[in-house]
Amino acid sequence: MAKSPKISASHEPGGLIVHISGLLPSLSPAEQRVARLVVANPADAARRTITDLATAAETSEATVIRFCRSVGMDGYPQLRIRLAAEAARRIEPPDARVVGGDIPPGADLAQIIATIAFNDARAVEETAEQLDPAVCEQVVEAIVGAGRIEVYGAGASGFVASDFQQKLHRIGRIAFYFPDVHTALTSAALLGKGDVAVGISHTGTTSDVIEVLEQARARGAVTVALTNFPRSPITEIADYVLTTAARETTYRSGAMASRLAQLTVVDCLFVGVAARNRARARRALEVTAEAVRTRRVGGSRRRS
């Protein structure tokens, strides 16, 4: 089964800045310095000559040209045009104190709240913008037809994996999540054709998740990767790749910033699966809700 097709920079659905952010880890250190300047302030970068940008990034003009090609551009003139267009459509924070999406030293709590709210909303919006509906449809199709679904994740991505498994389980899908990597590996070894394995890793470099997904693929299962970086190692062993668009800031590390973006994708897949058989999903949700009704304070079981 072929991996989801690569999207060229000429028509990346989430915007050029999201595209560059996702490719950042795969760039050379010098190209990363260029990328960070471009991502931080597209309008400023668009106004610079190639010499100015190279100087600001403490690198050479040749590196800037290599960077352009690495992100799918023909050259620097095309990059400047695309950056100018990106700056024009860029959503500015509603609060003027939210500068660059980061939390500056000495920020008061009101500024921290405004910045976090802006970054979280932007992560969800940009993730939705760049999410490929065709690939999502293929993943939903695979899950609907799967005999068994396993979801893998570590750390913060493990919470998202657990959430996805619980959602699928509540609508009657046979789904499992194993937080222990040994248990996950032994379970993945029992998968086969017709099963689906989903690996969630913000960086796409988490060895525990990659190894389990490799095991599942070796057994013939359909493999799905959910990551923020489309050129990360986990994508090499995935039949389908879904990406998020979370940007990390000073205090919002991958353990925090990525979770909302990942949950957005998970919810899209879950609703897509449930929508394939609405009556069955509705019945399952009602039955499972009833089963735990008496576990809530003031709850009472309905009479038959």
Secondary structure, 3 states (H helix, E strand, C coil): CCCCCCCCCCCCCCCHHHHHHHHHHHCCHHHHHHHHHHHHCHHHHHHCCHHHHHHHCCCCHHHHHHHHHHCCCCCHHHHHHHHHHHHHHCCCCCCCCCCCCCCCCCCCHHHHHHHHHHHHHHHHHHHHHHCCHHHHHHHHHHHHCCCCEEEEECCHHHHHHHHHHHHHHHCCCCEEECCCHHHHHHHHCCCCCCCEEEEECCCCCCHHHHHHHHHHHHCCCEEEEEECCCCCHHHHHCCEEEECCCCCCCCCCHHHHHHHHHHHHHHHHHHHHHHHCHHHHHHHHHHHHHHCHHHCCCCCCCCC
